[in-house]
Amino acid sequence: MKVPRLLTMVLSLSLFGTTGVLASSAWGDFEGFAKVRLLVNDQEKTFGADEVPGFLVKGSAVVPARILSETLQSIVKWDNGTKTVSVYKPNVHMVVAKTVGDDYSIQKPFGGVKKGDRLDFAVFAQIDELKTPIYSFRIAIVSPNGDQVKAREEIVDGPKSSFWYTWPFNVTFSESGAYKVRFAIKQSADSDYVVVSEKSILSD
């Protein structure tokens, strides 16, 4: 279910030393409130024309829960009946290795390859503290230019609080840069996948 646009604000950041709120800022204003610029790891987050941006209210910055979710790699749920935003952050640990045995023994883990290498490898994922039911999860390999190279998904359709999973992949690392290994969760059959964990394989 999509969270309504105007109901996505959940994070308030106190701005110490702020004595008042200006009607506008260098970044413009939103419905009479000064907009704020939001940087995550020194990268600016942008907002679409139909999205609520970050803005100031009584000396505090308010940003959309969507940005909070993406930044923390977490799941956000909106309950319209109780007007409650719930944020879930499962623990997801991934290891990339040449071999993962049936007993989950990990052999020859790696984090770097040579450009042009074609490798058979496995992604081992350990998940716990998943406190909300989900529809499915997916492990995807994404190239440095953002293309999804390979992906596999598993239907859960219910509670699954703790589990281990291993998936084999065969990938040609044809580009230089960081290939991303992303573990994503889908809350319902008609919702989008949300990335909750990410690792990098450096190709050079």
PyMOL commands that set and color helices and strands:
alter all, ss='L'
color gray80, all
select helices_A, chain A and resi 5-7+65-72
alter helices_A, ss='H'
color red, helices_A
select strands_A, chain A and resi 9-14+29-30+33-34+39-40+43-44+55-57+60-64+75-79+84-88+91-100+106-109+112-113+118-128+134-142+148-158+163-172+177-186+193-203
alter strands_A, ss='S'
color yellow, strands_A
deselect
rebuild
show_as cartoon
